[in-house]
Amino acid sequence: MAKKLATIPVFHIPYRVTEHRKLKLGKTRCDGYVNFSRRRIKLRLGREPWTDLHEIIHAAADALDIRLNERKTNQLARAMWGAGVKAPWENGP
């Protein structure tokens, strides 16, 4: 059963964010993914802490028609997370 975390605007496009006990993309377990056509961000319970930002970056890049590969997306997400940026549904300062 999915737990709804939030609905967030990504450049005025509402994305519904849910958390799942298990999450697969195809046959591969993953920490999160974005379904652009359905405007959904799905996150796995127990994911890496920067995954939330990673998926938001994917959604933003798509909205702006910017091509970012997984490596660049990971670098951006980890740098932002390391600087204290958090997803809107995360607790903290």
Sine and cosine of phi, psi and omega as CSV:
sin_phi,cos_phi,sin_psi,cos_psi,sin_omega,cos_omega
0.00,0.00,0.74,-0.68,-0.02,-1.00
-0.99,0.11,0.59,-0.81,0.08,-1.00
-0.95,-0.31,0.83,-0.55,0.02,-1.00
-0.97,0.24,0.81,-0.59,0.03,-1.00
-1.00,-0.09,-0.65,0.76,-0.08,-1.00
-0.08,-1.00,0.21,-0.98,0.30,-0.95
-0.86,-0.51,0.85,-0.52,-0.08,-1.00
-0.87,-0.49,0.54,-0.84,0.10,-1.00
-1.00,0.06,0.78,-0.63,0.12,-0.99
-0.89,-0.45,0.98,-0.18,-0.13,-0.99
0.77,0.63,0.78,0.63,0.06,-1.00
0.93,0.36,0.17,0.98,0.10,-1.00
-0.98,-0.22,0.89,-0.46,-0.03,-1.00
-0.97,0.25,0.79,-0.61,0.08,-1.00
-0.91,-0.42,0.78,-0.63,0.07,-1.00
-1.00,0.04,0.79,-0.61,-0.05,-1.00
-0.95,-0.32,0.83,-0.56,0.02,-1.00
-0.78,-0.62,0.41,-0.91,0.00,-1.00
-0.88,-0.47,0.66,-0.75,-0.10,-0.99
-0.77,-0.63,0.56,-0.83,0.05,-1.00
-0.91,0.42,-0.65,0.76,0.03,-1.00
-0.78,-0.63,0.59,-0.80,-0.02,-1.00
-0.56,-0.83,0.77,-0.64,0.02,-1.00
-0.75,-0.66,0.57,-0.82,0.15,-0.99
-0.91,-0.41,0.97,-0.25,-0.19,-0.98
0.95,0.32,-0.84,-0.54,0.02,-1.00
-0.97,-0.24,0.02,1.00,-0.09,-1.00
-0.98,-0.18,0.74,-0.67,0.08,-1.00
-0.92,0.38,0.67,-0.75,0.02,-1.00
-0.66,-0.75,0.31,-0.95,0.02,-1.00
-0.99,0.10,-0.43,0.90,0.00,-1.00
-0.06,-1.00,0.30,-0.95,0.13,-0.99
-0.33,-0.94,0.30,-0.95,0.01,-1.00
-0.92,-0.39,0.74,-0.68,0.18,-0.98
-0.97,-0.23,0.98,-0.21,-0.11,-0.99
-0.92,0.39,-0.65,0.76,-0.06,-1.00
-0.94,0.34,-0.55,0.83,0.01,-1.00
-1.00,-0.09,-0.07,1.00,0.01,-1.00
0.84,0.54,0.83,0.56,-0.01,-1.00
-0.78,-0.63,0.66,-0.76,0.18,-0.98
-0.90,-0.45,0.85,-0.53,0.00,-1.00
-0.93,-0.37,0.73,-0.69,-0.04,-1.00
-0.80,-0.60,0.59,-0.81,0.01,-1.00
-1.00,-0.02,0.71,-0.70,0.12,-0.99
-0.86,0.51,0.76,-0.65,-0.03,-1.00
1.00,0.03,0.25,0.97,-0.03,-1.00
-0.93,0.36,0.20,-0.98,0.12,-0.99
-0.89,0.45,0.53,-0.85,-0.12,-0.99
-0.91,0.41,-0.40,0.92,-0.01,-1.00
-1.00,-0.04,0.00,1.00,-0.04,-1.00
-0.87,0.50,-0.63,0.78,-0.01,-1.00
-0.85,0.53,-0.75,0.66,0.03,-1.00
-0.90,0.43,-0.63,0.78,0.02,-1.00
-0.81,0.58,-0.74,0.67,-0.05,-1.00
-0.95,0.31,-0.57,0.82,0.08,-1.00
-0.90,0.44,-0.64,0.77,0.04,-1.00
-0.88,0.48,-0.68,0.74,0.06,-1.00
-0.84,0.54,-0.72,0.69,-0.02,-1.00
-0.90,0.44,-0.67,0.74,0.01,-1.00
-0.92,0.40,-0.68,0.73,0.01,-1.00
-0.88,0.47,-0.65,0.76,0.03,-1.00
-0.90,0.43,-0.68,0.73,0.00,-1.00
-0.89,0.45,-0.53,0.85,-0.02,-1.00
-1.00,-0.09,0.03,1.00,-0.03,-1.00
0.84,0.54,0.71,0.71,0.06,-1.00
-0.96,-0.29,0.74,-0.67,0.02,-1.00
-1.00,-0.02,0.90,-0.44,0.07,-1.00
-0.83,-0.56,0.80,-0.61,0.08,-1.00
-0.99,0.16,0.12,-0.99,-0.05,-1.00
-0.87,0.49,-0.62,0.79,-0.01,-1.00
-0.88,0.47,-0.76,0.65,0.00,-1.00
-0.91,0.41,-0.64,0.77,0.02,-1.00
-0.89,0.46,-0.68,0.73,0.05,-1.00
-0.88,0.47,-0.69,0.72,0.00,-1.00
-0.87,0.49,-0.72,0.69,0.03,-1.00
-0.89,0.47,-0.73,0.68,-0.03,-1.00
-0.88,0.47,-0.71,0.71,-0.02,-1.00
-0.93,0.37,-0.61,0.80,0.03,-1.00
-0.91,0.41,-0.70,0.71,0.01,-1.00
-0.90,0.43,-0.71,0.71,0.01,-1.00
-0.88,0.48,-0.67,0.74,0.02,-1.00
-0.90,0.43,-0.45,0.89,0.03,-1.00
-1.00,0.06,0.00,1.00,0.06,-1.00
0.99,-0.14,0.10,1.00,0.03,-1.00
-0.97,0.25,0.71,-0.71,-0.01,-1.00
-0.76,-0.65,0.40,-0.92,0.09,-1.00
-0.93,0.37,0.46,-0.89,-0.07,-1.00
-0.84,0.54,-0.48,0.88,-0.06,-1.00
-1.00,0.02,-0.09,1.00,0.01,-1.00
-0.99,0.15,0.56,-0.83,0.08,-1.00
-0.98,0.20,0.43,-0.90,0.06,-1.00
0.72,-0.69,0.05,-1.00,-0.05,-1.00
-0.93,0.36,0.00,0.00,0.00,0.00
